[in-house]
Structure formats: C-alpha cells, structure tokens
Amino acid sequence: MNGSTTKRCYCRSKETGKPLGAACPKLNQRTHGVWSVRQELPPNKDGERRLFRRAGYDTKTDAQDDLDKVRALLNIAGKDDTEGRCRIGDMLETVSASKDPIPDYDETKRKFATGQSLTQHLTIGEWLDQWLAGKNALRKKGKDRYENDVRLHLKPRIGHIRLDRLTVAHLDEMFAGIAETNIEINDANILRRTALDELAQIPWKGREYRRQRKALKEGIAAMPPFRRVTGVSTQHRIKTTLRAALNIALARGLIVFNAAAHVELAPAKRAKALVWTDERIAEWLRTGIKPSPVMVWTPEHAGEFLDFLANREERLYGLFHVITFRGLRRGEGCGLRRTDRNRTQKTLTVATQLVLDGWEVIENAPKTDSGERVVVLDDYTDEVLDEQERRQEAERLECGEAWIDSGRFFTMEDGSPIHPGWLTDYFERLVELSGLPPIRLHDLRHVAASLMLAAGVDVKIVSETLGHSDTRITRDIYQSVMPKAARDAAEATAALVPRGGARKPAEKPAALVSVAGGGAAAWTDGHATGTQDGAKIIEFRPRLVRA
C-alpha cells in the first residue's frame, strides 16, 4: 500500500496570507519545517478507504522509522487475510486518531495470534471480573474468598492499571498501602476502645455524669467502627488470588509476565498448637490470656469433658464424641446423614458438610477431595451412635407431626439441622460450664489427631481419617502437639552412647496409669493414648443415658 514522508511548514504568503506549502523557499533548510507520515490502510468493513497520518517529526529519519513500524504492523496479517488486515487497520486508525505511540510489533503480533482485541486494553479490574465469572468449578466458599480479595483489596488498589502494564513495583506499593491502612485501623481501634473504657467508668446517676456520658457517646458514634487489620496471612492469600488470576492471563497470552509471582512478603506464621499443661493453665487463670490461639486438651481433659457431658445427659454427646475421637470438622459433623452410617462395616462416610455463607447455612461437598472419606469406627463409638439413634427416635415420637425430617444424624430437638455457628457458641458454653481450660470447637479435631499420633497410629492413617490431602499437613500441624515420640527418640539416641556407671542415671520404673477404670483392664477396655508425661492408658467410657 502507498505511503510516504513529506516535509512542510506553516509559513504564509505576505501578499495573500495563504500557506506556502511546498513552495516555501526555506524548506531546503535543515531546521525549517516538520516532517509528516502518510500511509494508506486496509479498507474498513464497509469498504471505505482510510489513512494513517502523523506529523511533527524533526527529521526525515524519525518520520521514516515510524512509517517502517506502521508497514511492519500491516504485514503481520497475510495478504489473503482480509479480516486480519482489517483488524490491524482498525488498530492503526485508532492510534492515528488518539496520537498514542505506535504499538510494539512483538506485542501486537502476540495479541493478533491469540485473537485478542488490538484496539481495547483490559485493566486489572476488568480482567479480575472476567476471571471470577469463569470460576464455575469452585465451591461457593472458595469463590466467595476470591471475590472478597478482589472486591476489598485488588480492585480498589490496582484495578485501574492496564493488565499488560502491571509491574512488581505496583504490587509493592499496594502492600505498602495495606500496611499503612493497618496502622490507621489500629490507631482508630485504640481511640474507640479508650473512649469506651472511659464511658464505662462514668457513673450513671447525677446530672453532670449524664451530661458527660451523652457527650462521650456522641463522640464514640462519630468514630469509625472497630475494624480488623489485614494480617500477614490475609496478605499472602491476596497475593495467591492475584497470582492465580494472572496465571490464567499468562496462559491465554494476555500478558508475558506474572508480577504477583515475584512479590516478596513477610512469612506468614501458623499458630502453633499447644497442650494445656498445668503450668499453662495456672498462667491462664492468673492473666486470662491463652498461650496460643490453638490450644489442645490432654487426654485427661478430653475424658473429663466427655464425662461431664454424659453426666448432664447432654443430647449432643454423640456429636462431640465423634469429633473428639474421629476428628470430623464442624460442618462435617452437622452435615452427617443417617444414611452415611454403615452398621455392618462400622463406618461413617463423610460426603457432605454444612457451611456458613454469612449466617446462612448451605450444604456443600467436603473441604477437599480427600475430605470425602470413609471413617472407621471403634466398638465404643459405634455404641455411642446406636444410643444417638435411639435418642433421636424418642425425640421424633415426642414431636409427632412437628418433627422435621432433615435426614441428619445429629439434629436439633425438632429434627432440624444443627446450625454450625450455633454449635460453636454452644460448645464454648459447655466448656465454660465444665470448668476446663478453653479450646475452640475445631480444637477437638486437634485432640483427635493428637490422641491418634500419641497412640502410635501411623501418620498416613491419621491423615486419611482427618481428610487431609497430604500427610505433610498432618505432620506440620499436629506432630509437635504431643511430643512423646520426640522424647522417645531422644531417649533412644542417648541410650546408644555407653557411659560409666557414675554418669548413668538411675532407671525409673515405668508405670501404667488408668483413669476412670483401673488396672490392666484399661488395655482392652479403653483407648490407648500418650501424654507429655509418658504413655498412659486412659479409659474413656462415659455413662450413657438412654432417651
């Protein structure tokens, strides 16, 4: 196609006032006038001719360079590719009108080959919306997590940036902004908490006190509400979400570099599970502060709690028993169906769970593919489930027509499913009533894992029972909870080194301890576990009360 470079100036005739154009005698001077580019483009879809024009070049060389770039872009599409040449022409027409820089050849060729738009540029926000819309295979809770990361953090901070222009510096700036916001939130929370504490100290009676309280309440109302900071773990989750979205963009040829893969954040530390030892309990009673967010009962504590439930004839005893010994998640316990129990094989099939969406309860598949599993029951747990079925049948007869047949194994008194949020609150009340040190409902799952590991159960079996996708998860979370195995290894290592009699410590006789049962019968009639004080055989057989 025809194209050319020309030189012109804006001199006018003194007689007529009209532009001199090519007749200007000064055009032969090197510094007089400017160069321009003119290139014919492929016709548009309606067959109309169009041109690429650009002026303002100081030298012919600069003008010729841009003309060569335009011609190279036109040659990306083959001569017989009418539609492709029209797309290239649309792009160059848009660039000519907007006076944007001429597009990069390699980038345009990549976009052309992958069928991307050559005239429109996606922003990060637009791409994240497209990416989320295509995540149809995700479970609702996982998709909600992605949507929260996008809505609360990614779109407000980097949503305006062009997708193919995102850099690591942009992301460093984003996380620096999150850190600054965290400082502001902490300061605002401290001010509000201080004001509330001051309000609590003002007496209710007395005109002057009432005036002070009213003024302070007005000030508190004007303060921002308590907010949670975006912690390190959440920041890593935000980075993971963005990285996943950019990986898809990379696979589709929208970008050539995933900036999120090269962002460095402070390491996220998982809260370590600690056992409630006597020393930690004493410190907690003195200060009211838990040593760790994740605390685990000893076998003695677990037995005491189950005995407490049995003695008060707790109707949900069976649910807490199964979580304690088989390690079901909260939603899995609430979602367990009567048909999930196999009486002949003495197993429970974990195939569904009840999870929260806000406060709304939805039924969903287990957390991971490995969460769908068959859990083998011991004889005593099987008896507990028999008792639970008899209790539920008695409640059904008592309710009559008001009974709600939800099909769940554990239900409310009218047969309706148990709300997972309610179960958490109820468990915390029961723990408080029992007088035991506090743990979360999910920590009962940690108790189950710790008991199995301390009893010498292979970590692979423990992992499968808990529904972990990898045994490394089980080791990382639970191996340090009951350090009996580590102590045994240390003793075995020390025993390999021969020592003189003077340095050899006196041997201590091993002793079996039986709780709530007594004697050697605990070996066959109880659950073999271990504690930090060594191997102990503890019989957990709370009294069952028939409905």
PAVEX-41250 format. One record per residue (C-alpha): residue in three letters; x, y, z. Coordinates in steps of 0.001 Angstrom, whole numbers, padded with zeros to 6 digits, always signed. Each point is the difference from the previous one (the first is absolute). Layout:
BEGIN
AlaXYZ...
REM end
This chain:
BEGIN
Met+000000+000000+000000Asn+001095+003538-000742Gly+001782+001989+002691Ser+002327+002953+000152Thr+001800+002525+002132Thr-000308+003712-000804Lys+001387+003238+001340Arg-002077+003105+000481Cys-000033+003263+001907Tyr-002581+002495+001120Cys+001396+003077-001775Arg-002577+002197-001756Ser+000203+002312-003020Lys+000376+003675+000939Glu-002278+001022-002893Thr-002835-002560+000298Gly+000422-001305+003515Lys-000354-003581-001271Pro+002354-002844+001043Leu+003006-000336-002267Gly+000197-003764+000377Ala+002597-001623-002238Ala+000709+003402-001630Cys+001674+001365+003125Pro+003585+000884-000954Lys+001243-000853+003489Leu-001025-003660-000154Asn+003453-000881-001285Gln+001419+001102+003334Arg+000604-002912+002361Thr-001629+001578+003050His-002983+001532-001768Gly-003354-001784+000008Val-001119-003402+001345Trp-000328-003427-001527Ser-003223-002010-000160Val-001023-003584-000784Arg-002815-001183-002224Gln-000866-003693-000460Glu-003032-001525-001660Leu-001775-002594+002150Pro-002151-002999-000984Pro-003667+000958-000582Asn-002376-000330+002928Lys-002871-002474+000139Asp-002131+002326-002154Gly+002725+000214-002654Glu+000865+003618+000761Arg+003584+001202-000480Arg+001950+001343+002973Leu+003434+001409+000733Phe+002541+000011+002786Arg+001305+003547+000469Arg+002481+001409+002449Ala+002011+003228-000024Gly+002501+001854+002154Tyr+003236-001891-000784Asp+003181+002069+000161Thr+001911-002139-002505Lys-000803-002169-002978Thr+001709-002915+001759Asp-002468+000158+002919Ala-002939+000144-002391Gln+001313-002910-002061Asp+000530-002109+003136Asp-003655+000356+000979Leu-001146-000662-003536Asp+002023-003220+000002Lys-001635-001007+003303Val-003464+000559-001471Arg+000842-002060-003086Ala+001434-002808+002155Leu-003233-000104+001994Leu-002039-000185-003203Asn+002057-003003-001092Ile-000925-002003+003119Ala-003162-001148-001764Gly+000429-001943-003211Lys-000999+001530-003325Asp-002979-002351-000283Asp-001124+000553+003620Thr-002607+002680-000643Glu-001435-000128+003498Gly+003440+000094+001612Arg+001138+002966-002102Cys-003208+001793+000923Arg+000781-000566+003713Ile+003504+001429-000454Gly-001483+002951-001892Asp-002518+000651+002798Met+002847+000090+002497Leu+002110+002412-002022Glu-002988+002227-000720Thr-000679+000218+003736Val+003669+000749+000743Ser+000051+002710-002683Ala-003079+001721+001409Ser+001101-000208+003648Lys+003654+000885-000723Asp+001063-002933+002207Pro+003443-001530-000535Ile+000213-002530-002826Pro-000591-003465+001551Asp+002925-002337+000577Tyr+000404-002494-002830Asp+000625-003119+002151Glu-002856+000779+002379Thr-002404+000653-002885Lys+001050-003199-001755Arg-000616-001989+003229Lys-003439+001543+000505Phe-000881-000527-003655Ala+001000-003666+000161Thr-002067-000632+003164Gly-003078+001819-001307Gln+000110+002849+002502Ser-001431+003426-000628Leu+002548+002351-001571Thr-001945+003166+000745Gln-001085-000571+003612His+002194-000526+003060Leu-001240-001916+003034Thr+000567+001450+003442Ile+000796-002151+003021Gly-003519+000571+001310Glu-001635-001045-003284Trp+002133-003126-000254Leu-000722-001015+003618Asp-003737+000270-000716Gln+000385-002215-003085Trp+002148-002470+001916Leu-002482-000293+002865Ala-002903-000465-002397Gly+001770-003045-001429Lys+000714-001697+003355Asn-003065-002253-000204Ala+001714-003101+001345Leu+000820+001610+003354Arg-001980-000779+003110Lys-002007+002991+001176Lys+002164+000662+003025Gly+003161+000027-002109Lys-001549+002326-002561Asp-001245+002305+002770Arg+003552+000221+001312Tyr+001273+001000-003440Glu-002786+002567-000376Asn+000830+001555+003378Asp+003675+000318-000914Val-000915+001628-003313Arg-002709+002300+001369Leu+001708+001150+003182His+003640+000212-001030Leu+000962-000600-003624Lys-002500+002098-001951Pro+000115+003044+002327Arg+003822+000116-000060Ile+001123-001220-003441Gly-003229-000479-001960His+000662+003049-002204Ile+003392-001197-001274Arg+000223-001534-003463Leu+000341-003757+000217Asp+003052-000097-002258Arg+001666+002867+001877Leu-000102-001485+003508Thr+003416-000113+001662Val+001454-001262+003269Ala+000388+003643+001073His-003780+000435-000256Leu-000538-002960+002319Asp+002669+001127+002454Glu-001829+003320+000172Met-003308-001787+000548Phe+001268-002023+002964Ala+001718+003079+001428Gly-003384+001722-000166Ile-001602-002915+001844Ala+002640+000335+002735Glu-000750+003717+000341Thr-003727-000708+000207Asn+000675-002562+002737Ile+001726+002707+002061Glu-002984+002313-000463Ile-002424-002769+001005Asn+002016-000838+003121Asp+000128+003665+001035Ala-003749+000416-000548Asn-000747-003198+001948Ile+002138+001184+002921Leu-001804+003354+000107Arg-003420-001647-000060Arg+000958-002588+002632Thr+001428+002730+002253Ala-003200+002026-000343Leu-002144-003038+000833Asp+002113-000752+003064Glu-000350+003608+001106Leu-003768-000192-000522Ala-000198-003119+002157Gln+001662+001874+002875Ile-002557+002847+000068Pro-002830-000610+002491Trp-003565-000095-001286Lys-001608+002210+002643Gly+000446+003747+000280Arg-000712+002820-002457Glu+003654+000767-000651Tyr+000798-003675-000547Arg-002905-000362-002433Arg+001255+003027-001922Gln+003495-001504-000177Arg-001378-003345-001147Lys-002109+001634-002709Ala+002926+002040-001330Leu+002289-003052+000023Lys-002600-002154-001765Glu-000333+002608-002728Gly+003757-000025-000454Ile+000075-003804-000162Ala-002813-000007-002578Ala+002088+002297-002213Met+003003-002341+000165Pro+000503-002730-002606Pro-001159-003444+001171Phe+002392-002681+001151Arg+001686-001560-003026Arg+002330-002919-000534Val+003428+000579-001455Thr+001161-001841-003107Gly+002448-002426+001578Val+002992-001692-001585Ser-001940-003193-000727Thr-002714+001984-001750Gln+002605+001876-002033His+001449-003320-001170Arg-003512-001099-000957Ile-000494+003221-002016Lys+003274-000646-001789Thr-001063-003590-000712Thr-003313+001167-001452Leu+001676+002525-002297Arg+002658-002496-001018Ala-002665-002548-000965Ala-001847+002591-002103Leu+003191+001121-001727Asn+000999-003597-000713Ile-003156-000391-002088Ala+000739+003311-001757Leu+003516-001273-000685Ala-001314-003273-001431Arg-002359+001895-002311Gly+002766+002247-001278Leu-001426+003174+001562Ile+003270+000647+001837Val+003541-001284-000202Phe+000969+000487+003671Asn-001751-000876+003269Ala+000976+002794+002382Ala-001709-001677+002986Ala+002426-002919-000208His+002894+002316+000861Val-001425+001939+002963Glu+001705-000644+003334Leu-002054+000143+003202Ala+000828-000634+003613Pro-000457-003714+000773Ala-003391-000983+001374Lys+000378-001940+003236Arg-002601-002623+000815Ala-001075+000029+003634Lys+001597-002980+001735Ala-002265-002391+001840Leu+000941-000218+003689Val-001135-002446+002653Trp-001700+001278+003145Thr+002632-000940+002568Asp-000383+000777+003702Glu+002402+002933-000324Arg-001901+001507-002913Ile-003326-000431+001759Ala+001385+001787+003084Glu+001262+002890-002136Trp-003328+000210-001862Leu-001909+000123+003308Arg+002298+002785+001191Thr-000057+002176-003143Gly-003017-001166-002002Ile+002209-000248-003122Lys+000215-003208-002045Pro+003589-001030-000822Ser-000982-000586-003646Pro-003111+000454-002148Val+000095-003774-000535Met-000069-001960+003240Val-000431-003747+000441Trp-001316-001956+002948Thr+001919-002886+001461Pro-001681-003429-000087Glu-000969+000584+003636His-001759+003247-000943Ala-001803-001679-002901Gly-001193-002809+002265Glu-001140+002472+002652Phe-001977+001985-002584Leu-001726-003085-001410Asp-000825-001186+003528Phe-001442+003447+000729Leu-002236-000242-003064Ala-001148-003508+000854Asn-000765+000897+003614Arg-002190+002932-001062Glu-001731-002284-002545Glu+001059+002238-002868Arg-002124-000832-003071Leu+002861+000867-002384Tyr+002508-002153+001848Gly+000372-002267-003034Leu+000988+002889-002263Phe+002739+001224+002340His+001182-003580+000531Val+000389-000596-003747Ile+001854+003287-000493Thr+002307-000781+002945Phe+000959-003489-001145Arg-000452+000080-003785Gly+000932+003621-000713Leu-002993+001113-002084Arg-000144+003668-000963Arg-002851+002087+001383Gly-001878+000099-003300Glu+000563-003720-000577Gly-001503-000858+003380Cys-003027+002238-000593Gly-000442-001354-003526Leu+000310-003696+000875Arg-003045-001921-001269Arg-001605-003115+001410Thr+000720-001777-003275Asp+003724+000751+000400Arg+000324-002620+002721Asn+000736-003609-000930Arg-000953-002171+002958Thr+001477-003169-001472Gln+003411+001475-000798Lys-000045+002379+002996Thr+000894+003023-002119Leu-001138+003561-000664Thr+000180+001443-003512Val+000836+003710-000008Ala-001621+001196-003236Thr-001526+003381+000829Gln+000294+002894+002416Leu-002007+002997+001168Val+001945+003252-000343Leu-000774+003646+000649Asp-000459+002667-002642Gly-000234+002988+002311Trp-002512-001472+002440Glu-001874-001975-002650Val+000607-003746+000021Ile+000712-001737-003295Glu+000730-003656-000722Asn+003236-000621-001791Ala+002526-002695-000790Pro+002837-000464+002529Lys+002827+002515+000047Thr+002287-001996-002317Asp-000278-003090-002177Ser+001786-001979+002695Gly-002631+001312+002438Glu-002448-002444-001580Arg+001021-003058+001945Val-001111-003066+001934Val+000724+000161+003730Val+000338-003295+001867Leu-001624-000145+003437Asp+001152-001766+003131Asp-002491-002170+001903Tyr-000697+002566+002682Thr-000639+002844-002453Asp-002340-002360-001847Glu-001926-000498+003253Val-000164+003772+000468Leu-001566+000384-003449Asp-002529-002745+000805Glu-001001+001996+003059Gln-000252+003170-002102Glu-002412-001699-002406Arg-002194-001196+002878Arg-000036+003497+001475Gln-000940+001539-003350Glu-002820-002494-000488Ala-001400+000868+003447Glu+000122+003722-000876Arg-001770-000690-003301Leu-002851-001808+001769Glu-000281+002792+002550Cys-000165+002724-002702Gly-002567-001852-002088Glu-001103+001957-003056Ala+002260+002924+000952Trp+003071-002153-000662Ile+002190+001246-002868Asp+001497-002947-001848Ser+003310+001540-001106Gly+001694-003382-000391Arg+002904+001146+002187Phe+001624-002260+002575Phe+000351+002820+002533Thr-002829+002538+000149Met-001761+002539+002153Glu-002826-001263+002226Asp-002570+000468-002787Gly+002074-001871-002586Ser+001273+003096-001813Pro+003684+000172-000989Ile+002478+001431+002489His+001218+003479-000903Pro+003844-000113-000013Gly+000258+003467+001551Trp-002382-000973+002789Leu+002012-003169+000651Thr+003180+002046+000478Asp-001689+002289+002538Tyr-001603-002956+001774Phe+003320-001836+000275Glu+001663+003045+001552Arg-002773+000186+002622Leu+000430-003688+000800Val+003759+000402+000426Glu-000557+002925+002348Leu-002499-002018+002037Ser+002412-002931+000202Gly+002682+002159+001624Leu+002653-001171-002467Pro+002471+002341-001700Pro-001465+001464-003212Ile+000457-001462-003453Arg-001855+000604-003256Leu-002360-002551-001481His+002498-000548-002820Asp+002627-000778+002632Leu-001927-003202+000820Arg+001187-001108-003424His+003545+000739+001141Val-000676-002132+003089Ala-001027-002903-002245Ala+003174+000307-002061Ser+002189+000282+003088Leu-001592-003034+001609Met+000540-002133-003103Leu+003612+001113-000430Ala+000754-000504+003685Ala-001536-003474-000187Gly+002507-000889-002713Val-002449+000021-002934Asp+001817+000344-003323Val-000063+003596-001250Lys-001415-001145-003363Ile-003047-001472+001734Val-000361+003123+002150Ser+000139+002164-003121Glu-002659-002072-001769Thr-002245+000007+003066Leu+000192+003790+000244Gly-000489+000492-003731His+003329+001715-000669Ser+001219+000094-003591Asp+003613-000668+001033Thr+001672-001579+003016Arg+002318+003014+000161Ile-002977+002093+001124Thr-000624-002434+002847Arg+003663+000035+001044Asp+000324+003785-000183Ile-003125+000676+002053Tyr-000088-002782+002562Gln+003357-001724+000351Ser+001235+002457+002609Val-003158-000061+002098Met+000763-003175+001908Pro+003810-000213+000103Lys+000097-003549+001339Ala+001435-001321-003267Ala+002737+002634+000042Arg+000813-000804+003642Asp+000196-003716-000748Ala+002342+000739-002905Ala+002188+002148+002239Glu+000174-002730+002648Ala+000807-002636-002633Thr+002799+002173-001385Ala+001495+000604+003435Ala-000150-003728+000774Leu+002298-000777-002946Val+002959+001726+001673Pro+001697-002210+002665Arg+000619+001864+003254Gly+001713-000803+003247Gly-002008-001124+002962Ala+000557+003284+001827Arg-001611+001968-002824Lys-002804-002407-000761Pro-003266+001222+001583Ala-002012-002313+002115Glu-002725-001793-001939Lys-003545+000960+000841Pro-002626-002737-000077Ala-002660+000531-002616Ala-003482+000214+001345Leu-003354-000429-001619Val-002607+002541+000968Ser-003680-000790-000336Val-002637+002698+000256Ala-003631-000707+000746Gly+000542-003730-000476Gly+002984-001412+001795Gly+002646-002584-000500Ala+001031-001953-003024Ala-003580-000228-001241Ala+000548+003399-001534Trp+002093-001643-002704Thr-002982-001829-001439Asp-002884+002109+001238Gly+001262+003519-000684His+001859+002171-002475Ala+003795-000189-000032Thr+001503+003492-000228Gly+003065+001914+001081Thr+000589+003214+001872Gln+002963+002207+000622Asp+000752-001977+003155Gly+000432-003231-001912Ala-002247-002805-001121Lys-003321-000200+001786Ile-002978-002250-000523Ile-003176+001972+000559Glu-003444-001517-000022Phe-002543+002402-001477Arg-003313-001678+000617Pro-002443+002698+001153Arg-003315-001211+001338Leu-002611-000134-002748Val-003540+001092+000791Arg-002696-001511-002152Ala-002659+002386-001325
REM end
